[in-house]
Amino acid sequence: TRIPARSIMSKMMKKAVVLLSGGLDSAVTLYLAKNAGYECHCLTFDYGQRHRAPEIARAKIIAAAAGAKVTVLKIDMPWKGSSLTDENAALPSGRSPAEIKRKGVPSTYVPARNTVFLSLAASYAETIDANRIFIGAHYDDSSGYPDCRKDYLEAIDKAIKLGTKSGIGNRLKVEFPLISKGKKDIVKLGASLGVPLKDTWSCYKGGDRPCGECDSCVLRAKGFKEAGIKDDSGYN
């Protein structure tokens, strides 16, 4: 009996779990994974962040545009510990890019967030037989989050390999293709890949429009300006 070519191609398709927040970096990472030939299964989190409504809405739009599947996972972090998850805590606002870099780890750092997300992504990847996990973390030109460093990502990649059945024989790997890139380079890469940049959301405050003043808005604006590309998302 002849097996249809489409069925054969489906079985041969590589699968990847992509952490998709709805932001610029994760959207570009999704398109990199897609262009590398992966069938992408996006994982989006509602962890009580103050900007979860626009983030999740944008993640769904971006996943649909890329022809990817998306799962929204709600997790409870009742201890808060971050100005992103505690609305009584003040968000850093009005800082210059130089101040953001100089001040170190900001209050918007969510304790061990990427460790939690990547652990759940590993579980999901094993379940659907995916052999890659993509994360859009980058340290250069970021707010200095410790779980966006290259050495951290290399370490958790090793931990996932050691702690999963799929890791045997290096069948499961964490990919972080933006780790050496700044925002300018990420914007340019996104434009070249056809990422719907106007649909991405970066603002930490949430709301109907970006605030333009939080650290994430400031770094986004800097990236678009240095890339020489107009931001049509409402940030300018």
C-alpha positions in Angstrom: 0.0 0.0 0.0 1.4 3.4 -1.0 1.6 5.9 1.8 0.6 9.4 0.7 3.5 11.8 0.4 1.8 14.3 2.6 1.6 11.7 5.4 5.3 10.9 5.0 6.3 14.6 5.1 4.1 15.1 8.2 6.0 12.3 10.0 9.3 13.8 9.0 8.5 17.3 10.1 10.7 18.4 13.0 8.8 19.7 16.1 9.7 22.5 18.4 8.2 24.1 21.4 8.6 27.9 21.3 8.2 30.1 24.3 6.0 32.9 22.9 5.2 35.9 25.0 3.7 38.1 22.3 6.8 40.3 22.5 9.3 41.3 19.8 12.1 38.8 20.8 9.9 35.8 21.1 8.1 36.6 17.8 11.4 36.8 15.9 12.5 33.5 17.6 9.2 31.8 16.4 9.9 32.9 12.8 13.5 31.6 13.0 12.2 28.2 14.2 9.6 28.2 11.5 12.1 29.1 8.8 14.4 26.3 10.1 11.7 23.8 9.1 10.2 23.2 12.5 6.5 22.5 13.2 6.1 25.0 16.0 4.0 24.5 19.1 3.9 27.8 21.0 3.6 28.0 24.8 2.3 31.2 26.2 2.0 31.9 30.0 -0.4 33.7 32.2 1.5 33.9 35.4 -0.3 36.9 36.8 1.7 39.5 35.0 0.1 42.9 34.9 0.3 43.0 31.1 -1.0 39.5 30.5 -4.1 40.5 28.5 -2.3 42.3 25.6 0.6 39.8 25.8 -1.6 36.8 25.4 -3.8 38.4 22.7 -0.7 39.3 20.7 0.8 35.9 21.1 -2.3 34.3 19.6 -2.2 36.8 16.6 1.5 36.1 16.0 1.2 32.3 16.3 -1.7 32.4 13.8 0.3 34.5 11.3 3.1 32.0 11.5 0.8 29.0 11.1 1.8 27.7 14.5 -0.2 26.1 17.3 -0.5 27.9 20.6 -1.3 26.8 24.1 -1.9 29.3 26.9 -0.9 27.9 30.3 -2.0 29.6 33.5 0.3 29.1 36.4 0.0 30.5 39.9 2.8 32.4 41.5 1.1 33.7 44.7 4.4 34.9 46.3 4.7 37.6 43.6 8.2 38.9 44.2 8.2 41.2 41.1 6.8 44.5 40.1 5.4 42.6 37.0 3.3 40.4 39.3 2.6 42.7 42.2 0.5 45.7 41.1 1.3 47.4 44.4 4.9 47.6 43.5 6.2 50.5 41.4 7.4 49.8 37.9 10.7 51.4 36.9 9.7 54.3 34.5 11.3 57.1 32.6 14.8 55.6 32.7 17.3 56.1 29.8 18.9 53.0 28.2 22.1 53.9 29.9 20.4 54.0 33.3 18.7 50.7 32.7 22.0 49.0 31.9 23.8 50.7 34.8 21.3 50.0 37.5 21.5 46.2 37.3 18.7 43.7 37.9 15.4 45.7 38.0 12.3 45.0 40.1 10.6 43.6 36.9 12.7 40.5 37.3 10.4 37.6 38.1 12.2 35.1 40.4 13.4 32.1 38.4 10.8 32.7 35.7 12.8 31.3 32.8 13.7 28.2 34.8 9.9 27.6 35.5 9.0 28.2 31.8 11.8 26.1 30.4 11.0 23.2 32.7 7.4 23.2 31.6 8.4 23.6 28.0 10.6 20.5 28.4 7.7 18.5 29.8 5.5 19.6 26.9 8.3 18.8 24.4 8.7 15.3 25.7 4.9 14.8 25.5 4.6 15.8 21.8 8.0 14.3 20.8 9.6 17.7 20.0 13.3 17.8 19.9 13.9 21.5 20.3 12.8 24.3 22.7 13.3 27.8 21.5 13.5 30.8 23.8 14.0 34.5 22.7 16.3 35.4 25.6 19.1 37.9 25.0 21.3 39.6 27.4 22.9 42.4 25.4 20.8 45.6 25.5 18.3 44.0 27.9 17.4 44.9 31.4 20.0 42.6 32.8 17.9 39.6 33.9 20.2 36.8 35.2 18.1 34.1 33.5 18.8 35.6 30.1 22.5 35.0 30.2 24.2 32.6 27.9 25.9 30.7 30.7 22.5 30.2 32.4 20.9 29.0 29.2 23.7 26.6 28.5 23.4 25.2 32.0 19.7 24.7 31.9 20.1 23.0 28.4 22.5 20.6 30.1 20.1 20.1 33.0 17.2 19.3 30.7 19.4 16.8 28.8 20.4 15.1 32.0 16.9 15.1 33.5 14.7 14.0 30.6 14.2 10.8 28.7 14.3 12.8 25.5 17.6 14.3 26.5 19.3 10.9 26.0 21.4 11.1 22.9 21.0 14.9 22.7 17.5 14.5 21.2 16.2 17.5 23.2 18.0 20.8 23.0 17.3 24.3 24.1 18.0 26.9 21.4 18.5 30.6 22.1 19.3 32.1 18.7 19.1 35.8 19.8 21.6 35.5 22.7 24.3 37.6 21.1 22.0 40.2 19.5 20.9 43.6 20.6 17.4 45.1 20.0 18.6 46.8 16.8 19.7 43.5 15.3 16.5 41.8 16.4 14.3 44.4 14.8 16.3 44.1 11.6 16.1 40.4 11.6 12.4 40.4 12.3 11.8 42.7 9.4 13.9 40.5 7.1 11.9 37.4 8.2 8.5 39.0 7.6 7.6 39.0 11.3 4.5 41.1 11.9 6.4 43.5 14.2 3.4 45.8 14.5 1.5 43.1 16.3 4.1 42.5 19.0 3.7 43.9 22.5 6.5 45.0 24.8 4.9 47.3 27.4 5.0 46.2 31.0 2.1 48.3 32.1 -0.5 46.6 29.9 -3.5 48.8 29.0 -4.8 49.7 25.5 -1.7 51.5 24.4 2.0 51.2 25.2 3.1 53.6 28.0 6.4 54.5 26.2 8.1 55.0 29.6 8.7 51.5 31.2 12.1 49.9 30.6 10.7 47.5 27.9 9.1 50.4 25.9 12.3 52.4 26.2 14.6 49.6 24.9 12.1 48.8 22.1 12.1 52.4 20.9 15.9 52.5 21.0 16.0 49.3 18.9 13.6 50.5 16.2 15.3 53.9 16.0 18.8 52.4 15.7 17.5 49.9 13.1 16.1 52.8 11.1 12.7 51.0 10.9 9.4 52.7 11.8 7.4 51.0 14.6 3.8 50.8 13.4 2.5 49.2 16.6 1.5 52.4 18.4 4.8 52.9 20.3 5.7 56.0 18.3 
